[in-house]
Amino acid sequence: MDSIWSRDGVPEVKHFSIAIFFAIFFIAAHFFLDAFLFQKFAKWLLSDGIVPLKMTKSIKRKVAKCSESMWKLTYYGTVQACLLTVIYHEPWSRDINQYFKGWPNQELKLPFTLLYMCQCGFYLYSIAALLTWETRRKDFSIMMSHHIVTVFLIGFSYFTSFFRIGLIVVALHDACDVFMEAAKVFKYSENEFAASVLFGFFAVSWVILRLVFFPFWVIRCSSYNLIEVLKLSEAYHTFLYYFFNTMLLTLLIFHIYWWILIYSMIRRQLKNRGKVGEDIRSGKYVLNFCTLRHCSLMHIIKIFLYFINPLKNLLPSIWQVVITVSYNCIHSKYRFRR
């Protein structure tokens, strides 16, 4: 008898009831762990486990941020470990040419479904958290847009049986988040050495996974290899191709936007002799584009778009609006100084 974990299935709408269950579970788990574990641990870290904290307004805010990062670190670390365990033995996880091989009749194992619905549930939870109890930061609108796009991308890739490449995208993104949240926890607890080391791992992983592997392997594969299994002469397949790649490219634009902020933090860290500064999304920040004067955001995006899509002649008409809006949003949000 085959194990239930290896049985094949097909994507169904009713599977998303599992995502709703996960979203509700995450809300309950977050408040339970926050009340009985994370806040107490955060206070212990901030006091070095010796002197009781005086709960001033600033200390309360720091405790809230630290416990928030502990929750996210717990989630990303757990899911990343489960995800790598599930896909490690899959031959397609190490060969981009197999991402779409056999489509649309690729096997959908139960662990794939659970991971997909878990991620979908988490981002539904994250949307609710951003709107209610999470610390409001300067990139709120960008983060909200990212979560909405991610939910659409998860649902779309699941129903269209693009779950192989979908799981790879999830693995690439969560790996960076593990380092980021761990660095935040150590920063809030004033362990500068550990925070600096983890921030370095975070920055390197961001470049390698989100700015190199994601566009030049994953998106390039979805641009070229997907054409081999789709019939672009059919309207439905044309829609699949462009909508899926549009969602991936939108994520890439978010990555570039956040990389500009990360790069600024790196420069500040070097000026401060390795000390990690506060999250630049938490307060007023002036974006200095002198450091990027030879390669503006517009040029970076155009370079990516040029190399990753085979239908280059169609890109200006399709993407000029997206590029212009993204650039203008950043231009209007920050003051530029030379």
N, C-alpha and C positions, 0 to 999 in steps of 0.2 A: 504494500500500500504506500502510495506517495505521501510524503509529508505535506501537511497543509501549507507550509512555508514555500513549497516548490510548485504548488498548483498554479496553472495558468488561469487568467481571467480576462475580462474585457472591461474597459472603462464604462461606468454607468453613472447617471445623475445621482442616484441614491447614495453613492459613495461619499458625496459631499456632506451627508448627514454626519459622517465620521468627523469631518473638518469642524462642523459646528460643535460637536461633542468635545473635540480637542480645545477649541476656543474657550468654551465654558470651563473646562478642566484647568486651562492655563490661568484664567482669572482667579479661580479658587486656590490653585497651587501657589500663585504669586502672593496673594494676601496671607495665606497660611504661613508660607516660608518667611515672608517679610516680617510678620508679627512675632513668630516664635524662633527665628534663626538669624536672618540676615541683619536686622536692625541691631540685635544684641551683639552679633559678631562685629558689625561696623563700629559700634561704640567701643568695643574691646580693642579693636585695631587703632582707633583714633586716640585712645587713652593709653596705649602701650600695655594694656592689661594691668595697670597699676593704679593710676589716679582716676577717680570717677570724673566723668565729663560734666562741665557746667553747660547745660543745654541752652545755649544762646541761640539766637535766630540763625546765625551763620553756621553754627555747629549742627543744628537741626537740618539745615539745607545740605550740608556735607554728608551727614549720615544718610539722608534720603537718597542722594546721588550714589553713595557707596553701595547701599543695599540694592539699589536699582541695577547697578553694574554686576553685583553678585548674582542677581536673578538671571540676567542675560548671559553671564558667563556660564552658569549652571545649565541653561537651556542649550546654548550653542555648543558647549563642550560635550554634552550628552548626545545631542543629535548628530554632531560631527562624528563621534565615535561609532554610533550606530550606522550612520551612512557609509563610512569607510569600510566597516565590517561587512555590510550587505553587498557593496559593489566591488570589493576587492577581488573576489573570485570570478567576477563577470569578465569575459574576454573583451567585451566592447569598452570597458572602463579604461583600457590602455591603448585603444586603437580608434582614432577618430573616424576612420573609414567605415567603422561598424555602427556608428551612431544611428544611421538610418537604414542599415542593411536589413532587408526583409520587411520593411514598412509596407503596409500598415498592419502586418500580421506578427509583430514582435510580441514575445511573451510578456505578460503582465503578472509578475509574482506578487503574492500577498505583501511581502515586506516593501515592495515598491509602492503599493497602494497606501500602506500605513505611513510611510515616510512622506509621500505626497500630501496626504490629508493632514498629517502632523504639521508640515510646513504651512499649508494653507490656513489651518486653524491658528497657528502662531501669528501669522500676519494679519488675520482678522482680529485677533486679540490685540495686536500691536496698534492697529488703527484705533480701536476703542481706548487703548491706554494713552495714545498720543492726544486724543481729544479730551481726556478726563484727568487722570492722576499723574502721568509722567511729567518730569521737569520740562517746561516749555523752553526750547532753545531757538536760536536765530534761524536755523535751517528747518523750522517746523514745516513750512509749505513744501520744501524739497523732500523731506523725509516722508510726509504724507503721500506725496505723489509717487515716491518710490514704493511704498507699501501697496498702494492701489495697483500700480503697474505689475508688481510682483504677484499679487493675487490673480490678476487677469492672466499673467504668463503661466502661472501654475495650473490654473483651470484649463486654459487653452491647450497647453502642451500635454496635459493628461488626457483630455477628450480626443485629441488628434493623434494619440499614441506616439508623441515625441518624448516619452518619458526617459529614454536613455540620456539624451542630451540635457533634458531637464534636471535629472539627478546630478549630472556633472556640474551644471551651473550652480546648483545648491551647494555642492561640496566646495567649489571654488570660493563662494561668498562666505560661507560659515567659517571657513578656516581663518580668514582675516578677522572676523568678528571675535573669535576666541582670544586672539592676541590683544585686540583693542580693549575688550572689557577687562581682561586680566591687568593690563597696563593701568586702566582707570582705577581699579581697586587698590593697587599699590600706590598710585599717585595720591588718592584720597587719604590713605593711611600714612603718607609722607615717607614711604620707602623709595627714595629717589633712584637708587641704583637699579632695583628690580623694575621700576616703572620705565626707566630709560632703556634697559635691555629689551623689555617686552614691546615698548613703543618702536624700537628698531626692528624687531621681528615683524611687527604689524606693518610698518612702512614698506619693508622689503617684500612681504607677502602680498601687499596691495599691488605693488608694481608688477610682480611676477604673475600673480593669479588674475588680477582684474584688468590690468592695463597691457599685458603681453599675451598670456595664454587665452584669456577670454575673447579678445577681439581677433587675434591672429591665428587661433586654432578653432575655438568653438564657433564664433560668428562666421569665420571664413568657411568652416565646414557646413554650417547651416545655409550659407549663400551658394556654395558650389555643389556639395554632395547632395543636398536636398533636391536640387534640380534633376538629378538622375532618377529619383523615384517619383517625382511629381510630373504631371502633364500640364505645363503652363498654358497650353492651348485651351484648357478647361477653366471656366471662371472660378469654380470652387478651389481648385488647386492653386490658382494664381492668388486667390485670397489667402490661403494657408501660408503660402510662401512670403508674401509681403507683410501680413499681419505679424507673423512669428518673428521675422527679422526686424520689423519695426520695434517690437517690444524689446528685443535683445539690444538693439542700437540705443533705445531710450535708456536702458540700464547703463550702457556704456557712457552716455552723456552724464548721468549721475556720478559715475565713477570718476570721470575727468573733473567734474565740479568739486567733488570732495578731495580729490588728489591735490588740487590747488590749495585747499585749506591745510591738508596734511603737510604739503611742501613748506608752507609758511610756518607750521609748527616745528618742522625740522630745522629751519633757519633760526628760529628763536631758541631752539634747544642748543644749537651749536654756539650761539652768542652767549647763552647762559651756562656754558661749559658742561653740557650734558644734562642739565636739569630740565625735566619735562614741564612745559608751561601748562596753564589751565586750558581746558577745552575751549578753543576759539569760537565755538558755536554758542557758548554760554553767556557771552557779553558782547559789548560793542566792538566791532572789528573793522579795521580799514584795510581793504585788499590792495596790496601794492603790486601793480602789474609791471613795475620796472624789472623785476626778476624774470618776467616772461615776455619782455619786449620783443625778443626775436622769434617767439613762438606763441602767439596769442591763443586763447581758448578756441576762437573761430578756426584758426589754422590747424590746431590739434584735431578738432572734430573732422575737418575736411580731409586731413591726411588719413585718419582711420577709415572714413567712409570710402575714400578712393581705393584703398587696398583691399577692403574686405568684401566688396560686393561686385560680382561679375557684370551686373547690368549698370555700368558706370554712367552711361549716357542718360539713364533715367533718373539718376540721383539728384541732379540739381532741381528738377521740377518737383520731386517728391520730398526732398529733405531741406530745401532752402528755407522753408517756413519754420521747420523745427529748429534749425541752426540759428536763425535770426531771433526767434522767440527766446531760446535758451540763453543766447548771448545778451540780449536786451534785459532779460530778467536779472542777470548777474550785474550788468552795467548799472541798472537803476537801483539795485539793492545796496551796492557799496559805493563809497566815494573813492575815486582814483587819485593817487598821488604819485608824483614822479620823484 
